[in-house]
Amino acid sequence: MKREQARRRRAILLAVTDAGVEATIYDAARRFPTDLAARKACLETMVKDLASLEENVRILIERDDSLVTADRRHLYELVRGAGAVDRLGYKHGKAHEEPLLALPDIVAWAWVRSGEWRRRLGPVVKQVRHVGS
């Protein structure tokens, strides 16, 4: 999204909205000393939320090789701690191999830009979870 022209950004957000995409924002906005600590807290909150569902869930996370080991270790502990091993799975994928990974990028981009972009994202955002507050 950062390299797209405003007209194209609007078209992309409209397509996401028209597709019926729904998102939960896990917002750790500057509440943690590092990005890694914020990521860990967001994953913890997300796993708790998803483990409370009665259905099987698969988490797909964009692969960042510098974070995969820490993510796997943390997710392993979280999923087991939530008693959801049989219902909650997780996987890291590369953006070019998993086209749906574009959706979180689009949503996150619009969310942090605020203003017009966040307003256009409005129909997509079903819940905002303020992590660490």
C-alpha positions in Angstrom: 0.0 0.0 0.0 2.8 2.4 0.8 3.9 2.5 -2.9 0.4 2.8 -4.3 -1.1 6.1 -5.5 -4.1 7.4 -3.5 -6.5 6.5 -6.2 -5.3 2.9 -6.2 -5.4 2.8 -2.4 -9.0 3.8 -2.4 -9.8 1.1 -5.0 -8.0 -1.5 -2.9 -9.9 -0.6 0.3 -13.2 -0.5 -1.6 -12.5 -4.0 -3.0 -11.7 -5.3 0.5 -14.8 -3.7 1.9 -17.0 -5.1 -0.9 -15.5 -8.5 -0.4 -17.0 -8.6 3.1 -13.7 -8.9 4.8 -13.9 -8.6 8.6 -11.0 -7.8 10.8 -10.1 -7.5 14.5 -7.4 -5.0 15.2 -4.9 -5.9 18.0 -3.6 -2.5 18.8 -0.5 -2.3 21.1 0.3 1.3 20.1 3.5 2.3 21.9 2.5 0.5 25.1 5.5 -1.8 25.1 9.3 -1.1 25.1 10.0 -3.0 21.9 8.1 -4.2 18.8 8.9 -7.8 19.8 7.2 -7.3 23.2 4.2 -5.7 21.5 4.0 -8.6 19.0 4.2 -11.1 21.8 1.4 -9.4 23.7 -0.8 -9.2 20.5 -0.3 -12.9 19.8 -1.2 -13.7 23.4 -4.4 -11.8 23.2 -5.3 -13.2 19.8 -4.7 -16.8 20.9 -6.9 -16.3 24.0 -9.6 -14.8 21.8 -9.4 -17.6 19.3 -9.1 -20.4 21.8 -12.4 -19.3 23.3 -14.2 -20.2 20.0 -15.9 -23.5 19.6 -14.5 -24.0 16.1 -11.2 -25.0 14.6 -9.0 -22.1 13.8 -5.8 -21.7 11.7 -3.6 -18.7 12.2 -1.5 -17.7 9.2 1.3 -15.3 10.0 3.5 -13.6 7.4 7.0 -15.1 7.6 9.7 -12.9 8.9 12.7 -15.1 9.3 14.0 -13.0 12.2 10.8 -13.7 14.2 9.8 -17.2 13.3 11.7 -19.0 16.1 10.4 -16.7 18.8 6.9 -16.8 17.3 6.8 -20.6 17.3 8.1 -20.9 20.8 5.6 -18.4 22.1 2.7 -19.8 20.1 3.5 -23.3 21.3 3.3 -22.2 24.9 0.1 -20.1 24.3 -1.9 -22.7 22.4 -1.0 -25.4 25.0 -1.7 -23.1 27.9 -5.1 -22.3 26.4 -5.9 -26.0 26.1 -6.5 -25.5 22.3 -4.0 -27.8 20.8 -6.6 -29.8 19.0 -8.5 -26.7 17.7 -6.0 -24.0 17.1 -3.1 -24.3 14.6 -0.6 -21.8 13.3 1.7 -21.5 10.3 4.1 -18.9 8.9 3.8 -18.3 5.2 5.5 -16.1 2.6 3.5 -13.3 1.2 4.1 -14.3 -2.4 2.9 -17.9 -1.6 -0.1 -16.9 0.5 -2.1 -14.2 -1.3 -4.5 -13.7 1.6 -1.6 -12.3 3.6 -2.1 -9.1 1.7 -5.3 -8.4 3.7 -3.7 -7.8 7.1 -1.2 -5.5 5.4 -3.9 -3.5 3.8 -5.9 -3.3 7.1 -2.9 -2.4 9.2 -1.7 0.2 6.7 -5.1 2.0 6.6 -5.5 1.7 10.4 -2.2 3.4 11.3 -2.8 6.2 8.7 -6.0 7.3 10.5 -8.1 10.0 8.9 -9.7 9.1 5.5 -8.0 5.8 5.4 -9.3 4.5 8.7 -12.7 5.8 7.9 -12.7 3.9 4.6 -11.7 0.8 6.6 -14.6 1.2 9.0 -16.9 -1.5 7.6 -14.1 -4.0 7.8 -13.2 -3.5 11.4 -15.5 -5.5 13.7 -13.5 -5.1 16.9 -10.5 -3.2 18.2 -8.6 -4.9 21.1 -6.3 -2.5 22.9 -3.5 -4.7 24.1 -1.6 -3.8 27.2 -3.9 -1.1 28.4 
